Amino acid sequence: MVGNRRTLKDSLAQVIAERPGRTDRELTDVLKGKDTAQQPVNIAARQLEADGVIIRRKRHDGLIGNYPGPENVIGSYASRKEPAALPASMNADTMSEDELKEHLVRWLEAEGWTTEVAWGRTRGIDIDARRGRERWIIEAKGCGSLQPMRVNYFIGILGETLQRMDDPDARYAIAFPDMQQFRNLWERLPSLAKQRTGISALFVQGDGAVRHVQDRDEG
């Protein structure tokens, strides 16, 4: 074997460190491609758990997610080989919903939030973030391929967010790639609606930078 060749366990540890909480199926989709058998990833994940590198536990939706173990363990394990090749979106207009969520999770965790994420087609709150007694519920959509689709995304995500409003102490936001059409849709939403609902917007750029916009404040 070539000395610097990554094993499946190496790559898996790296992806779990970058994308905590994903199921074996979701990890398989990242590492092997959709519709490929997940058994090799399942076996490797169980081995990493036995090694104390990761923790496997139920997510809020009842599915088993894979989470980093002690930071010093998974950090040294995942970085001992060349980093795994992870899909990256360089432009907001090609950003998928899961890529958007990944950027948001990194941004939130850098601000001290912990997150529960509904990856892929998992039902539930897209991002349920908590920091001490604070809670932030975020619904997200990817770029879409057509202008009419983006309008539907915007209307649909507002409806989803309103249906989530059962916690009077939480804040609520909708998140999109930082594209002019989504910005225009947000600007056209009446200020009174934003103020009455308290909904804010998060616009995510291709490099992961996030802008949090409230009411009509674009600063």
N, C-alpha and C positions, 0 to 999 in steps of 0.2 A: 504494500500500500504506500502511496506517496505520503510523505510525512505531514503535509499541511492540508490533506484532503479532509473536508468536513464530513462527519457521520450524520445520520439522521438525528441522533440525540443532540449533537452540537447545534444543528440548524433549528431543531425544535426548541431548545432552551433559549436561543436567540429570539425566536418569534414570540415565545411566551413572555420574555422580558419586555419586548416591544409592544405586545398586544395581549395584555393579561385578560383572563376570563373566557377565552375562546374554547369551544368544544373541540373534541377530536375531529369531528367532521369539518368544522370551520378551519382548523389548523391544516387538515389534509388539503382543503381547497387552496390554501395559500401555498403550501409546500409542493404539492403534487399535481394540483389542478382539479377542477370540478369533475365529479362522477368517477373518480379513482377510488380504489379500495382504501378504507381508513384503518384497517387492521394494523399495518406497520406503524402508523402514528400512535395508535392506541397502545401497542406494545412498548414503543419507545417512551411514551408518556408515563406509563406505569413504572418503567425502569428509572426514569428521572425522579419519580415520587419515592421509589425505594432508596434512591441515592440521597434523598433529602434536598434535591435541587428545586423541585416544584411542589405545589399543594394542589390536590384535586378535590374540589368540593362543589356542592350544588349551587347554582346561580338562583336568582329570584324566580326564574321560569321553570325550575326543577331539573334542568339539564346540568350535567357535570361540566364545569369549567376548569381550565388549567391556569393556575396562578403562580407567580414567582414565590419561591421559598425565601429564606434569609437573603438579604440583598448582597451580602458579601459572597455567598455561595453561588447564586445564579449569575452574578456579575462576573466573577472570575471564570465560571464554567462557560458562559456564553461568549466571552471575549477571548478565549484562548486560541480560537481559530479566526480566520477572516470572517467579517460579519456576513450573515446570511443576506442573500439578495431579496429585498422586500419591494413589492410594487410601490412606486412613488408617483404622485401626481405633481407635475411641475407647473400646470396651469389650472386655474379654477374651472375653466370650461371643459375639462376632462375629468373632474373629480367625482368619484363614485360616492355613494352614501357612506360606506364603511371607511373610505379614506378620510372623508370629512369627520367622521366620528373619531378616528385615530388622532387627527390633528387637535380636535377639541379636547380629547382625553389628556393628551400631553400638556396642552395649555392649562386645563383645569388643575391637573396634578401639580404643575409648577406653581400654581397659586394656592396650594394647600388643600385642594378638594380630593376626596376619594370618590370613585365612580363605579356605578353598576351600568353596564352597557348591553343593549339588545342588538347583537351583531346579526348581520345578514337578514334573514326573514323571520327572526325571532320576534314573537309578539311582546308587547309591553312598552314601557317608557323607553325611548331611545337612549337617553342618558339621564340617570338619576344620580345627581352629585350631592355630596354632603361634606360640610366643614363645620365641625362642632355642632352647634344647634341650627346652623343654616342648612337649607335644602334648596337645590336648584334643579328644576325639571326642564329638560331641553328636548325638543323634537327636531329632527334633522332630515334634510333631503339632499340628494346629490344633484348634479348639474342638469340632468335630463337632456334629451337630444333635440327637442323642437320647442319653439317659443310657446305654442299652445299647451304643451306638456308642463312647462314651467309655471304657467298660470294656474293650471290644475294643481300642481304641487303646492303652490303658495296658498291657494284656497283650502286645499285638503289639510295642510299642516296647521292652519289656524283652527279648523274644526277639531282636529285631534288634540290640540293644546287646550281648547276650551273644555273638551271632555275629560281632560286630566285634572282640571281645577277642583280638587277636593281637599287640598291642604291649604288652609288660610295663611299659614306662616311661610309657605314656599314662594320662591320667585319662579317665573316662567319665561322661557325664551324659545324662539324658533331660529334654526340655523341653516344657512345656505352657503354654497361656494360664492366667493366675492365676484359676482357677475353683475353687469349693469342692469340686466332685466330684473333680477331679484331686488336690486337696490331701488329701481323705479317702482316696483310693486309695493315695497315697504313704504316708500315716500308717499305713495298715493293712498295708503291706508289712513283714514282720518285720525287726526291727533286725539280726538275724543275717545275713539275706540282703543287706542294704545293706553291712554290714561286710565280709562275705566277698567280695562282688563289687566293692566300692569305688564303686558307682554312686551318684551324687548327682542332685539334681533342680533344675531351673531353672524358676521360675514367672514368666511375663512379663505385666505389666499393660498395659492399653490405651494408656497414655501412654509405653510403652517401658521403664519401670522393671523391673529384673530382680532377683529374689531367688534366691540360691543356697542350697539347703538340703541338708545332709548328715545322714545317719542320721535321728534324730528331732529334731534341732535346728531349731526353727522361727524362731530369732532372726536 
